[in-house]
């Protein structure tokens, strides 16, 4: 059975290290950085420990690199090698082996498939409030969450998607109260305003009413205003099940949820399970009582129940108020328990902004104290906030960028771009809009995914739509170029028989080695829960293809073996880019 050269090198390295009793950790080769000599690189710094009689001792990495390199040369796996700083072992391969690797990947469909891992993962993302429309921050959340789901599925996990809709609380009552005071019986249908925007306008109006009252009364505390007291009274009525309040709540929530559904449909997003805070906020009390009975929690004189988390580097946390009412952490304790009992999972990932980091540390610590089987698997996938060029978004002041508005703006910018190219004169208006949607939404998704989730970012619509930058449109255009070349093919591509090519151009070699990295990049993205790994890889792959396109003939190449090799390269490049588009939720197009 043929083993491609890179797999052969990895296996030989593992075999050699085991002979030396050196601790190995998932040996993976990576493409050598452009500024250094070599084709593939082994990172040495994690191979620092040798097992000898049960003891571990450090070893000389430079000497180890020399030993590995010489061993691989003896096995005729590599042509030459060099070591950089005792950290990187760079290896130069035989061109003939790289050609064989390309032929292997082209014909091995399983290269793009992963074994089922038989592990269940739950991913919660989006989690909006029903008092306002989705905003730009929600888009980053949705794009990260949906991409992570697709990445995990691609590498073999069984994944279910969850959403918790925050449909209760004082913030919901603010919109309701403002509507009662100023709504005049209007509806989204009567005003032709999308439901979530309609309700959101009243949330903004409440804030204006509040500020006006504070100014009029000369007070600084919101609690000193009549309108805030009215909102609190409305929340109390909701908790008591008041008929009129509940009727208004259901009606306004329905308007918002219908609006959300329109946006989800536009984004191609759906969820396996939807939970509502109004149905889960009482959950968790039994778990708190369980902890009290086991002396894990403690009760104060006022009847409130607390947990001491100082052993975890945290403080004491309130779990139930003295009057028996829940706090937010109580609800989360109940919700995760409910979800696990419905369908057990090995891991649950919460895609939530980094400002909630403390909350999830508390939640996990409590579950660990309770010895819950799902405690260890709780993971907070935090992400940084999005700023506008003008500053931070603030929804209560009405200065937030609504998701629908930015989606429409991106599509409009894309439409202007394609109309200026003069390539779409034969397309009707609807066809142009469809293409603009693919480009505009692709630009938006890629811009928000190409940055590491943990980093804060400033969203610039103009930069995101640039066809020549590190953008989604650039990657889309690179794939369009490939599809255009393949469309001109007049003969079938050979699936083998290119071994006559024994010498490769540097750019050919670069692209083949980048293609080989696809599996590693996908696994790294899954292991780190970081879609930006794939986005960066897509950009690197696209740039390498464009270098090949600009410097070497493809269809006009006179040597048939070289021509077939280059066609194989670009077909695999397109296949990988298309897979990444699907993972990111970007629609591939064949004309730009």
C-alpha positions as CSV (number, residue, x, y, z in Angstrom):
1,X,0.0,0.0,0.0
2,X,1.3,3.4,-1.0
3,X,2.1,5.8,1.9
4,X,2.6,9.4,0.8
5,X,6.0,10.9,1.7
6,X,4.8,13.2,4.4
7,X,3.0,10.5,6.3
8,X,6.1,8.3,5.8
9,X,8.3,11.0,7.3
10,X,6.0,11.4,10.3
11,X,5.8,7.7,10.9
12,X,9.6,7.4,10.7
13,X,10.1,10.3,13.2
14,X,7.7,8.6,15.7
15,X,9.5,5.3,15.3
16,X,12.9,6.9,15.8
17,X,11.8,8.9,18.9
18,X,10.3,5.8,20.4
19,X,13.6,4.0,20.0
20,X,15.2,6.9,21.8
21,X,12.5,6.8,24.5
22,X,11.7,10.4,23.8
23,X,8.2,11.6,24.7
24,X,6.2,12.3,21.5
25,X,3.1,14.4,21.1
26,X,1.1,14.1,17.9
27,X,4.0,14.6,15.4
28,X,2.8,16.9,12.6
29,X,4.8,18.4,9.8
30,X,4.1,21.9,8.6
31,X,5.1,23.8,5.5
32,X,8.4,25.6,6.0
33,X,8.1,29.3,6.4
34,X,8.9,31.1,3.1
35,X,12.0,32.9,4.4
36,X,13.8,29.6,5.3
37,X,15.3,26.9,3.2
38,X,13.3,23.7,3.2
39,X,9.9,22.2,2.2
40,X,8.5,20.9,5.5
41,X,9.3,21.6,9.1
42,X,9.3,19.6,12.4
43,X,8.9,21.8,15.5
44,X,11.4,20.4,18.1
45,X,10.8,22.4,21.2
46,X,8.1,20.1,22.5
47,X,10.4,17.0,22.3
48,X,12.4,18.0,25.4
49,X,11.8,15.0,27.7
50,X,13.3,11.6,27.6
51,X,11.9,8.7,29.6
52,X,14.7,6.7,31.3
53,X,13.7,4.3,34.1
54,X,10.6,6.2,34.8
55,X,12.5,9.5,35.1
56,X,12.3,12.4,32.7
57,X,15.3,14.4,31.7
58,X,15.9,17.3,29.2
59,X,17.8,16.6,26.0
60,X,19.8,18.7,23.6
61,X,17.4,19.7,20.8
62,X,20.1,20.7,18.3
63,X,21.7,17.3,18.6
64,X,18.2,15.6,18.4
65,X,17.4,17.6,15.3
66,X,20.7,16.4,13.7
67,X,20.0,12.8,14.7
68,X,16.5,12.9,13.3
69,X,17.6,14.5,10.0
70,X,20.4,12.0,9.5
71,X,18.1,9.1,10.2
72,X,15.5,10.4,7.6
73,X,18.3,10.8,5.1
74,X,19.3,7.2,5.7
75,X,15.7,6.1,5.1
76,X,15.8,8.1,1.8
77,X,12.8,10.2,3.1
78,X,14.5,13.6,2.6
79,X,17.2,15.2,0.4
80,X,18.7,17.5,3.0
81,X,18.0,19.3,6.3
82,X,18.9,22.3,8.4
83,X,18.2,23.4,12.0
84,X,17.2,26.8,13.1
85,X,17.9,27.8,16.6
86,X,17.4,24.4,18.1
87,X,13.7,24.9,17.5
88,X,12.9,24.0,13.9
89,X,14.1,21.1,11.8
90,X,13.6,22.1,8.2
91,X,13.7,19.4,5.5
92,X,14.0,19.5,1.8
93,X,12.1,16.7,-0.1
94,X,12.7,15.0,-3.4
95,X,10.5,16.6,-6.1
96,X,9.5,13.2,-7.3
97,X,8.1,12.3,-3.9
98,X,6.1,15.5,-3.8
99,X,4.6,14.7,-7.3
100,X,3.6,11.2,-6.0
101,X,2.0,12.9,-2.9
102,X,-0.1,15.1,-5.2
103,X,-1.2,12.1,-7.3
104,X,-2.1,10.3,-4.0
105,X,-4.2,13.2,-2.7
106,X,-6.0,13.6,-6.0
107,X,-7.1,10.0,-6.1
108,X,-7.7,9.4,-2.4
109,X,-11.1,10.7,-1.5
110,X,-10.5,9.6,2.1
111,X,-7.9,12.4,2.4
112,X,-10.8,14.8,2.8
113,X,-12.8,12.5,5.2
114,X,-12.4,11.9,8.9
115,X,-13.3,8.9,11.0
116,X,-16.4,9.2,13.2
117,X,-15.2,10.1,16.7
118,X,-18.4,8.8,18.5
119,X,-18.4,11.8,20.8
120,X,-21.3,14.2,21.3
121,X,-20.7,17.9,21.5
122,X,-23.3,20.6,22.2
123,X,-22.8,24.1,21.0
124,X,-24.8,27.1,22.3
125,X,-24.6,30.3,20.4
126,X,-26.4,33.5,19.4
127,X,-28.6,33.7,22.6
128,X,-30.4,37.0,21.8
129,X,-32.8,39.2,23.9
130,X,-36.3,39.7,22.7
131,X,-36.3,43.4,23.3
132,X,-34.2,44.4,20.3
133,X,-33.0,43.2,16.9
134,X,-29.8,41.3,16.4
135,X,-26.7,43.5,16.0
136,X,-23.2,43.3,14.6
137,X,-21.9,41.6,17.8
138,X,-24.5,38.9,17.3
139,X,-23.3,38.3,13.8
140,X,-19.8,37.6,15.1
141,X,-21.3,35.2,17.6
142,X,-23.4,33.5,14.9
143,X,-20.5,33.2,12.4
144,X,-18.1,31.8,15.1
145,X,-20.7,29.4,16.5
146,X,-22.0,28.0,13.1
147,X,-18.5,27.7,11.8
148,X,-17.3,25.8,14.9
149,X,-20.3,23.5,14.5
150,X,-19.4,22.8,10.9
151,X,-15.7,22.3,11.7
152,X,-16.4,19.8,14.4
153,X,-18.8,17.9,12.2
154,X,-16.3,17.8,9.4
155,X,-13.7,16.1,11.6
156,X,-16.1,13.5,12.9
157,X,-18.0,14.7,15.9
158,X,-21.7,14.4,16.5
159,X,-22.8,18.0,17.1
160,X,-26.1,19.5,18.2
161,X,-26.8,23.2,18.2
162,X,-28.5,25.1,21.0
163,X,-29.9,28.6,21.5
164,X,-31.2,30.1,24.7
165,X,-33.6,33.0,24.0
166,X,-33.5,35.6,26.8
167,X,-37.2,36.5,26.8
168,X,-37.8,37.7,30.3
169,X,-36.5,40.3,32.8
170,X,-36.6,44.0,33.3
171,X,-35.1,44.7,29.9
172,X,-38.1,43.0,28.2
173,X,-40.5,45.0,30.4
174,X,-38.9,48.3,29.3
175,X,-39.9,47.7,25.7
176,X,-43.4,46.6,26.8
177,X,-43.9,49.6,29.0
178,X,-42.8,52.1,26.3
179,X,-45.2,50.4,23.9
180,X,-48.1,50.7,26.3
181,X,-47.4,54.4,26.7
182,X,-46.7,55.3,23.1
183,X,-47.5,52.3,20.8
184,X,-51.0,53.5,20.0
185,X,-52.0,50.0,18.9
186,X,-49.5,49.9,16.1
187,X,-48.0,46.6,14.9
188,X,-45.1,45.6,12.6
189,X,-47.7,44.9,9.9
190,X,-49.4,48.3,10.2
191,X,-46.1,50.1,10.2
192,X,-44.3,47.8,7.6
193,X,-41.4,47.5,10.1
194,X,-39.7,44.2,10.8
195,X,-40.9,42.8,14.1
196,X,-37.6,42.8,16.0
197,X,-36.8,46.4,14.8
198,X,-40.3,47.5,15.8
199,X,-39.9,46.3,19.4
200,X,-36.3,47.5,19.5
201,X,-37.5,51.1,18.7
202,X,-39.6,51.0,21.9
203,X,-36.6,49.8,24.0
204,X,-34.7,52.9,22.7
205,X,-37.7,55.0,23.4
206,X,-37.8,53.8,27.0
207,X,-34.2,54.9,27.6
208,X,-35.2,58.4,26.2
209,X,-38.2,58.6,28.5
210,X,-36.0,57.5,31.5
211,X,-33.3,60.2,30.7
212,X,-36.0,62.9,30.3
213,X,-37.5,62.0,33.7
214,X,-34.1,62.1,35.4
215,X,-33.5,65.5,33.9
216,X,-36.9,66.8,34.8
217,X,-36.7,65.5,38.4
218,X,-33.1,66.4,38.9
219,X,-32.1,62.8,40.0
220,X,-29.1,60.7,39.0
221,X,-30.3,57.2,40.0
222,X,-32.6,55.4,37.6
223,X,-34.4,53.9,40.6
224,X,-35.6,57.3,41.6
225,X,-37.8,57.7,38.5
226,X,-41.5,56.7,38.2
227,X,-41.0,55.0,34.8
228,X,-38.3,52.6,36.2
229,X,-40.6,51.8,39.1
230,X,-43.4,51.1,36.6
231,X,-41.1,48.7,34.7
232,X,-40.3,46.9,38.0
233,X,-44.0,46.6,38.8
234,X,-44.7,45.2,35.4
235,X,-41.9,42.5,35.9
236,X,-43.6,41.6,39.2
237,X,-46.9,41.2,37.4
238,X,-45.3,39.1,34.8
239,X,-43.8,36.8,37.5
240,X,-47.3,36.6,39.1
241,X,-48.8,35.6,35.7
242,X,-51.0,38.8,35.3
243,X,-53.3,38.2,32.3
244,X,-52.9,41.5,30.5
245,X,-49.1,41.6,31.0
246,X,-48.7,38.1,29.8
247,X,-50.8,38.7,26.7
248,X,-48.7,41.8,25.8
249,X,-45.5,39.9,26.5
250,X,-46.5,37.0,24.2
251,X,-47.5,39.3,21.4
252,X,-44.3,41.4,21.5
253,X,-42.1,38.3,21.8
254,X,-43.8,36.8,18.8
255,X,-43.0,39.9,16.8
256,X,-39.4,39.7,17.7
257,X,-39.0,36.0,17.1
258,X,-40.6,36.3,13.7
259,X,-38.0,39.0,12.9
260,X,-35.1,36.9,14.2
261,X,-36.3,34.0,12.0
262,X,-36.1,36.2,8.9
263,X,-32.5,37.1,9.7
264,X,-31.5,33.5,10.5
265,X,-33.0,32.4,7.1
266,X,-30.9,35.1,5.3
267,X,-27.8,33.8,7.1
268,X,-28.6,30.2,6.5
269,X,-28.6,29.4,10.3
270,X,-30.9,27.1,12.2
271,X,-30.8,25.4,15.6
272,X,-31.5,21.9,16.8
273,X,-33.0,23.0,20.1
274,X,-34.4,26.3,21.3
275,X,-34.8,27.0,25.0
276,X,-36.5,30.1,26.4
277,X,-35.4,31.8,29.6
278,X,-39.0,32.2,30.6
279,X,-39.2,28.3,30.7
280,X,-35.9,27.7,32.3
281,X,-35.4,30.4,34.9
282,X,-36.9,28.4,37.7
283,X,-34.7,25.4,37.0
284,X,-31.7,24.8,39.2
285,X,-33.4,25.2,42.6
286,X,-33.3,21.4,43.1
287,X,-29.6,21.4,42.3
288,X,-29.0,24.1,44.8
289,X,-31.0,22.2,47.5
290,X,-28.9,19.1,46.6
291,X,-25.7,21.0,47.2
292,X,-27.1,22.3,50.5
293,X,-28.0,18.8,51.7
294,X,-24.4,17.6,50.9
295,X,-22.9,20.6,52.7
296,X,-21.3,21.8,49.5
297,X,-23.3,25.1,49.8
298,X,-24.2,27.0,52.9
299,X,-27.2,29.1,54.1
300,X,-27.0,32.5,55.7
301,X,-29.2,33.9,58.5
302,X,-31.4,35.7,55.9
303,X,-32.2,32.3,54.3
304,X,-30.0,33.0,51.2
305,X,-27.9,30.1,49.9
306,X,-24.2,30.6,48.9
307,X,-21.2,28.6,47.7
308,X,-17.6,29.2,48.7
309,X,-15.4,29.2,45.5
310,X,-12.3,30.5,47.2
311,X,-10.5,27.1,46.6
312,X,-11.0,27.8,42.8
313,X,-9.5,31.3,43.1
314,X,-13.0,32.9,43.1
315,X,-15.2,34.4,45.8
316,X,-18.4,33.4,47.5
317,X,-21.4,33.3,45.1
318,X,-25.1,33.8,45.8
319,X,-27.2,30.9,44.4
320,X,-30.7,31.6,45.9
321,X,-32.0,34.8,47.5
322,X,-33.5,34.8,50.9
323,X,-37.0,35.0,49.5
324,X,-36.3,31.8,47.4
325,X,-36.0,33.5,44.0
326,X,-33.3,32.5,41.6
327,X,-30.3,34.4,40.3
328,X,-28.8,34.0,36.8
329,X,-26.3,31.3,37.8
330,X,-29.1,29.2,39.3
331,X,-30.9,29.1,35.9
332,X,-27.7,28.0,34.1
333,X,-27.2,25.2,36.6
334,X,-30.7,23.9,35.8
335,X,-30.5,24.5,32.0
336,X,-27.2,22.5,31.5
337,X,-28.6,19.7,33.7
338,X,-31.8,19.6,31.6
339,X,-29.8,19.5,28.4
340,X,-27.5,16.7,29.6
341,X,-30.4,14.6,30.8
342,X,-32.2,15.0,27.4
343,X,-29.1,13.9,25.5
344,X,-25.7,13.4,27.2
345,X,-22.7,15.1,25.8
346,X,-18.9,14.9,26.3
347,X,-18.5,18.6,25.8
348,X,-20.7,21.7,25.8
349,X,-19.4,24.9,24.2
350,X,-20.8,28.3,25.1
351,X,-20.1,30.9,22.4
352,X,-20.4,34.0,24.6
353,X,-18.6,37.4,24.7
354,X,-15.4,37.6,26.8
355,X,-17.1,39.9,29.4
356,X,-18.9,36.8,30.7
357,X,-15.6,34.9,31.4
358,X,-16.1,35.2,35.2
359,X,-19.6,33.9,35.0
360,X,-18.6,30.7,33.2
361,X,-15.6,30.1,35.6
362,X,-18.2,30.2,38.5
363,X,-20.6,27.9,36.7
364,X,-17.9,25.3,35.9
365,X,-16.5,25.5,39.5
366,X,-19.9,24.9,41.0
367,X,-20.5,21.9,38.7
368,X,-17.1,20.5,39.6
369,X,-18.0,20.8,43.4
370,X,-21.2,19.0,42.7
371,X,-19.3,16.3,40.8
372,X,-21.6,16.5,37.8
373,X,-20.5,14.2,34.9
374,X,-20.6,17.1,32.4
375,X,-18.6,19.6,34.5
376,X,-15.2,18.9,33.0
377,X,-16.6,19.3,29.5
378,X,-18.0,22.8,29.9
379,X,-16.0,25.2,27.8
380,X,-16.5,29.0,27.3
381,X,-15.6,30.0,23.8
382,X,-15.1,33.7,24.4
383,X,-14.7,36.3,21.8
384,X,-13.9,40.0,21.8
385,X,-16.3,42.7,21.1
386,X,-16.7,44.6,17.8
387,X,-16.0,48.3,17.6
388,X,-17.1,50.7,14.9
389,X,-14.7,53.3,13.5
390,X,-16.7,55.7,15.6
391,X,-16.4,53.7,18.8
392,X,-18.2,51.1,20.9
393,X,-21.8,50.0,20.2
394,X,-24.5,50.9,22.7
395,X,-27.9,49.4,22.0
396,X,-29.9,51.3,24.6
397,X,-28.8,54.6,23.0
398,X,-29.9,53.4,19.5
399,X,-26.4,53.7,18.1
400,X,-25.9,50.0,17.6
401,X,-25.4,48.7,14.1
402,X,-28.3,46.3,13.5
403,X,-27.5,43.0,11.8
404,X,-30.1,43.5,9.1
405,X,-28.7,47.0,8.3
406,X,-25.1,45.8,7.9
407,X,-26.3,42.8,5.8
408,X,-28.2,45.2,3.5
409,X,-25.2,47.6,3.3
410,X,-22.8,44.8,2.4
411,X,-25.1,43.5,-0.4
412,X,-25.5,47.1,-1.7
413,X,-21.7,47.6,-1.7
414,X,-21.2,44.3,-3.5
415,X,-23.8,45.2,-6.1
416,X,-22.1,48.5,-6.8
417,X,-18.8,46.6,-7.2
418,X,-20.1,44.1,-9.7
419,X,-22.0,46.6,-11.7
420,X,-18.8,48.7,-12.1
421,X,-17.0,45.6,-13.6
422,X,-19.1,45.5,-16.7
423,X,-19.2,41.7,-16.6
424,X,-22.8,41.3,-15.7
425,X,-24.6,43.1,-18.6
426,X,-26.2,39.8,-19.7
427,X,-27.6,39.1,-16.2
428,X,-31.0,40.3,-15.1
429,X,-31.5,42.3,-12.0
430,X,-32.4,39.4,-9.7
431,X,-29.3,37.4,-10.9
432,X,-27.1,40.4,-10.0
433,X,-28.7,40.7,-6.6
434,X,-28.1,36.9,-6.0
435,X,-24.4,37.3,-6.9
436,X,-24.2,40.5,-4.7
437,X,-25.7,38.6,-1.8
438,X,-23.1,35.8,-2.1
439,X,-20.2,38.4,-2.3
440,X,-21.6,40.8,0.3
441,X,-22.4,38.1,2.9
442,X,-19.2,36.2,2.1
443,X,-17.2,39.4,2.7
444,X,-19.0,40.0,6.1
445,X,-18.6,36.4,7.3
446,X,-14.9,36.2,6.3
447,X,-14.0,39.5,7.8
448,X,-15.5,38.5,11.2
449,X,-14.0,35.0,11.1
450,X,-10.4,35.8,9.9
451,X,-9.6,37.4,13.3
452,X,-8.9,35.2,16.3
453,X,-12.1,35.1,18.3
454,X,-10.3,36.2,21.4
455,X,-9.2,39.5,19.8
456,X,-11.3,42.6,19.7
457,X,-11.8,44.0,16.2
458,X,-13.0,47.1,14.4
459,X,-15.4,46.4,11.6
460,X,-14.7,48.4,8.4
461,X,-17.3,47.5,5.7
462,X,-15.1,49.1,2.9
463,X,-12.1,47.0,3.8
464,X,-14.1,43.8,4.1
465,X,-15.4,44.1,0.5
466,X,-12.1,44.9,-1.1
467,X,-11.5,42.4,-4.0
468,X,-7.7,42.7,-3.6
469,X,-7.2,42.6,0.2
470,X,-7.1,39.8,2.8
471,X,-10.9,39.4,2.3
472,X,-13.6,37.0,1.5
473,X,-14.1,38.5,-2.0
474,X,-10.4,37.9,-2.8
475,X,-10.8,34.2,-1.9
476,X,-14.1,33.9,-3.8
477,X,-12.4,35.5,-6.8
478,X,-9.5,33.1,-6.7
479,X,-11.9,30.2,-6.9
480,X,-13.8,31.9,-9.7
481,X,-10.5,32.1,-11.6
482,X,-9.9,28.4,-11.2
483,X,-13.4,27.5,-12.2
484,X,-13.0,29.7,-15.3
485,X,-9.8,27.8,-16.3
486,X,-11.4,24.4,-15.7
487,X,-14.4,25.4,-17.8
488,X,-12.1,25.8,-20.8
489,X,-10.7,22.3,-20.5
490,X,-11.4,20.3,-23.6
491,X,-10.1,16.9,-22.3
492,X,-10.5,14.9,-19.1
493,X,-7.9,15.3,-16.4
494,X,-5.7,12.2,-16.0
495,X,-6.0,10.8,-12.5
496,X,-2.5,9.3,-12.6
497,X,0.6,9.0,-14.8
498,X,2.2,12.4,-13.9
499,X,5.2,10.7,-12.3
500,X,7.3,11.7,-15.4
501,X,7.5,15.1,-13.8
502,X,10.6,14.9,-11.7
503,X,11.3,18.6,-11.3
504,X,9.0,21.1,-9.8
505,X,8.8,24.9,-9.9
506,X,8.9,26.5,-6.4
507,X,5.3,27.7,-6.7
508,X,4.1,24.3,-7.7
509,X,5.8,22.8,-4.7
510,X,4.4,25.4,-2.4
511,X,0.8,24.8,-3.6
512,X,1.1,21.0,-3.3
513,X,2.5,21.2,0.3
514,X,-0.3,23.7,1.1
515,X,-2.9,21.3,-0.2
516,X,-1.4,18.6,2.0
517,X,-1.8,20.9,5.0
518,X,-5.6,21.0,4.7
519,X,-6.3,18.1,7.1
520,X,-3.8,19.5,9.7
521,X,-5.3,23.0,9.4
522,X,-8.9,21.6,9.8
523,X,-7.9,19.5,12.8
524,X,-6.0,22.5,14.4
525,X,-9.1,24.7,13.9
526,X,-11.2,22.0,15.6
527,X,-8.8,21.4,18.5
528,X,-8.4,25.1,19.2
529,X,-12.0,26.1,18.3
530,X,-10.6,28.8,16.1
531,X,-12.1,29.4,12.7
532,X,-9.4,32.1,11.9
533,X,-6.9,29.2,11.4
534,X,-9.0,28.1,8.4
535,X,-9.5,31.7,7.2
536,X,-5.8,32.4,7.2
537,X,-5.1,29.1,5.4
538,X,-7.7,30.0,2.7
539,X,-5.9,33.3,2.2
540,X,-2.5,31.7,1.9
541,X,-3.8,29.0,-0.5
542,X,-5.5,31.7,-2.6
543,X,-2.4,33.8,-2.8
544,X,-0.3,30.8,-3.8
545,X,-2.7,29.9,-6.6
546,X,-2.6,33.5,-7.9
547,X,1.2,33.4,-7.9
548,X,1.1,30.2,-10.0
549,X,-1.6,31.7,-12.3
550,X,0.6,34.8,-12.8
551,X,3.9,33.1,-13.4
552,X,3.2,29.7,-15.1
553,X,1.0,28.6,-18.1
554,X,-1.7,26.1,-17.2
555,X,-3.8,25.2,-20.2
556,X,-1.2,26.5,-22.6
557,X,1.6,24.4,-21.1
558,X,3.2,22.4,-23.9
559,X,4.5,19.5,-21.7
560,X,1.3,17.4,-21.2
561,X,2.5,15.9,-17.9
562,X,3.2,19.3,-16.4
563,X,-0.1,20.6,-17.7
564,X,-1.9,17.7,-16.1
565,X,0.0,18.3,-12.8
566,X,-1.0,22.0,-12.7
567,X,-4.6,21.1,-13.5
568,X,-4.6,18.6,-10.6
569,X,-3.1,21.3,-8.3
570,X,-5.8,23.9,-9.1
571,X,-8.7,21.4,-9.0
572,X,-7.6,20.4,-5.5
573,X,-7.2,24.1,-4.6
574,X,-10.7,24.8,-5.7
575,X,-12.0,21.7,-3.8
576,X,-10.5,22.9,-0.6
577,X,-11.7,26.5,-1.0
578,X,-15.2,25.2,-1.7
579,X,-15.1,23.1,1.5
580,X,-14.0,26.1,3.5
581,X,-16.8,28.2,2.0
582,X,-19.3,25.5,3.1
583,X,-17.8,25.4,6.6
584,X,-18.0,29.2,6.9
585,X,-21.5,29.4,5.3
586,X,-20.2,31.3,2.3
587,X,-22.0,30.6,-1.0
588,X,-19.6,29.8,-3.9
589,X,-20.1,31.5,-7.2
590,X,-18.7,31.0,-10.7
591,X,-18.6,34.6,-11.9
592,X,-17.1,37.8,-10.5
